[in-house]
Amino acid sequence: MKTDETNWVRNPQAPPRQTGAPGLEQLRAVGPRDPGEQEADAFELWRAQRRAASAAGEGGGRGGRQAQDAYARAGRRRDEAVEPPARDRVAIHGLDVESLPAPAVRALDEMGEEIAHLNEALAAAAARIDRLEETIEHDSLTGLLDRAGLLHEIAHVQSLDAREGARSTIALIDLTPAPEVRRRFGRPAMERLLRETADALRTASEPGEALAHLGEGEFAIILPGRFAEAAETRLRTLLSAALAEPFRVESARFDLDASVGLAAATPRDPQEGEAAPDPEAVLAAADRDLRSG
């Protein structure tokens, strides 16, 4: 969960991405249209007009009525900025399309089909980029941040602390039963334990608390704006909820507990201008605290 500069929330829900080429029902948006959008509306209107005329010339019927309805809908979607001149003649890039020779009209129609296919390809590529972005700096087993992602989050929370005059804490969590589960039941059982623990930590976490999986049974969490006793209290609450249920494999039962190590992400007084420690140094300090306990 990546922290945001204003409300600590990572990746606020983005508006749904449009997939595929826009249909006629998507041509008009509320508010003014820029020149490029006006040209696109005019071009789509012209194509709808041609489909309606072609279908009507073939004897009407259901297909003809649908095409004519589509043309009517496209016409209604034009705002005042793109109202065509009299006789509903459509102008694209200043050209009166209906006055063009037949080869040019066919070329425009073919270009429209190519643009529609290109829009679909671009939408598919954008969806693939979204999927790839989800895998960057994330642990493939648990879906939590990996080490690189955690280091970036530490640097980010340090910049927020410096701006707000706050102090945050990094906690390492070493899940005690993980090695024993692997020794007795193999890696698949241990991986199931780690996935279930990651899900439980995610459920128990609050917005802005970035979670990471660093290795076999070692997790980390950033507690933004919490320091010293406040951080310890929050961590106890989180672990009590996340590790409440025992882990069962075959006939064995493992009560879940963990060792923890804490380290400050920011200097003693961020407002005094003291430089924040390197994120790697913050993790090292938390690890020393974990091993000393």
N, C-alpha and C positions, 0 to 999 in steps of 0.2 A: 504494500500500500504506500504509494508515494505521497509525501506531504505537499500541500499546496501553500503558497506564500500567505494566503489570507485566512484559511480555515483549517489548515492541517490535513485536508482530505486529499487522498491520492486519486488521480484519474477520475475526476467527476464525470458522470455519465454523459457521453457525447451524444449529439443528436443522431438519429439513425441515418446511416449512409444510404444514398439512393443507389440501387442496383439496376443494371440494365438501362436501355435507352429510355428517355422520358416519353411517356405517352401523352396523348392530347390533353388528358385531364390534368397533366402536370405543367402545361405550358404557361399558365397564368399564375402569378404570385401576387399576394397582396402588396400594394405599394407600387412606386414607379419602376419602370424597366429601363435598363441601360440600352444604348444603341445596339450592342451585340445581341442582347436578348430580344429586342424588337425585330432584328433581322431573322433570328431563329423562329420567332412566332410567325412572321410573314412567310418564311419558307415552309414551315409545317402546315400553315393554312393553305398555301398553294397546293401542296401535295394532297391534303385532304380534299380540296376542291376537285383535283384531277381524279382522285379515286371515286368521288361521288358521281362525277360526270360520266366516268367510264362505266360504273355499275348501272347508272340510269340508262345508258345507251344499250346495255345488254338486256334490257327488259324489266328492270326494277327487281321486284322480289325482295326476300329478306336481306340478301347481301347488299342490294342497292339502297334499301332503307337505312341499313346500318351505316353505310358510307356517307349517305346524305346527313344522317344524324351527327356523325363525327364532324363533318364539315360545319354544321350549324353550331356544334359545341365550340369548335375552334374559333369561329367568328365571334361568338359571344365572349370569348376570353380576351379578345383584343381590347386594350384600354384606349383612352383618347389619344395617347401618344402614337398609337400604331393604327388608327382608323384609316382604312384605305380610301382612295378617292371614289367617285361615283362609279356605278356598275361593278363594285366589288373587285376591281382589278388589283392584283397584288404586285407590289414593287419590292424587289430584292436588290440591294446595292444600287438603288436608283433606276433599275431596269423594269420596264413593264413586261412582266413575264409572258403575258398572253400574246404579246406582239412578237415574241422571239420565233425564229424558224423552228421547225419540228426537231431537227437534230440537236439544237441547243436545249430545247425542252426535255428531250430524252436524256441528255447529258446531266441536266440539273436533277432529274428524277433519280438517275443512277447515283449521283453524288449524295443525294439524301439517304439512299440505302446504305452507302458506304459509311456515312457519318453515323448512322444508327448502329451499324456493326462495330464501328470504332468506339462508340460510347459504351457498348456492352463489354468490349475488351478492356477498356480503361476501368470500368467498374469491377471487373473480375481481378485486374491487377491490384486495384486499391484494396480489395478484400484480402488478397494474398499478403500484401504489405502489413495489413492489420494483424493477420495471424503471425507473421514473422516478428512483429514488434512485441507480441505477447510472450514470445519465447526468449527475447533478449534479456539477459541478466536475471533470468528466473530458473529455478531448480526444476529439472524435468520430472523428478519423482513426486515432489509435493506441490509444485506450482508457486511456492514462496520465492522470495528473492534469493539469489545466490550471493556468494561473497562479494563479487564486483558490484552487484546491485545494492548490497548493504552499505558498502563504502561510499557509493554515490549518495545514498540517503543520509548517511552521517554528515557528509559535507553539506548537504542541503539543510539539514536541521541546524547545523552550526551557523549557517548564514542567517537563518531565521532567528536563532537565539541572539545573535549579535544585533539584529535590527530591533527586536522586541525587548531586549534586556532580560531574557528568560534563561533558564538552564534546563537542559535535557539530560537524560540518562540512557545508556546502552546496557542491556542485560543479556548475558549469555546463559543459556539453559541447557544443561547436559542431562539427557534423559537416562536415568540410571538403568532400567531393565534392558536397554537395547542390545548391549553385548551378549547378555545371557540368552535373550530370545534368539539371536543369531547362532550362538553356539549350540543350542539345543534343537532348534527347529529350522535352521537354515536362513539364507538371505531372503527368500520370498516372504517368510513370516516377519522378519525384521522390517522389510520395506512396507508391509501392511501396517505394522505398528507406527512407522514414521508418517505414513499418509494419514492414518487416523488421528495421530497426535497433531499434525499440521492442521487438519480440519477443525479439531477441537480448539486449538489456539486461535485460529481465524474466527471461529464463532465467538470466542470469549473476548477478543480484542475490541478496542474502541476505534472509531474513525481517527485516522492520523497515526496510529501505532503500526509502524512498518515491521513486518515479520520476515525472517530469513531462515533458510536451512543451510548450514555450513558443512555438514558432514554426517556421519553415521550416528544419529542421535543428538547432535548438537544444533540447537536453534538459537536465534537471536531476536531481540525485539527492541525497537526504539520507543522510549517513553517520552514523547515531546512535552516540554513545559513542566516536567516533574523531576525533582531532584531530592536526594537524601531520603528522609523519612517518607515523603510523598511518593517517591519512586518505589521504595520497598513495600509500602502499603498496597500500591496498585499492582505490583508484581505478585504479591501473595494472593490478592483477589483473583487475578487472572489465572494463576496456576491452580488454585483451588477449584475453579470452574473447569479448566481444560483437562485436568488430570484426575477428575473425580471418579470416572468409570474405569474399572480394571480392564486389562487387555487379556483376551482369552484366545488360546490357540490349542487345538485338539483338546486334551483333558486338563491342560495347565492354565493357571490363572496368575497374572502378574499385576500386582498393585503398582500403580504408576507414581513415581516420585522423581525429583530432579535436584541436581546441584546447580547453584546459580552464582554468577559473578557480575558485579556492577562496575560501571565506570562513567564518569562525567563526560559528556560530549563537548562541553564548553568550559572555558576558564572560570576562575572563581567569581569574577565580576566582569561579564561581557562588556558592560558600558565603560569600563576603564581602558578599553582598547587593547587589552592583552590578546595576543594571537591565539586562536583555537588550535589545539593539538591536531596533528595529522590523523586522518581517520584510521589509518593502520595502527597508530599509537594508541588510539582509543580502544580498538579491538584488543590489542596486546594487554592493555591495562585491565580490561574486563576478564581476559583469560587468566591473568595472574591472580586476580581476585577469586576466580572460579577454582583454580588449582590450590590456592591457599586455604580454602574453606574445607 
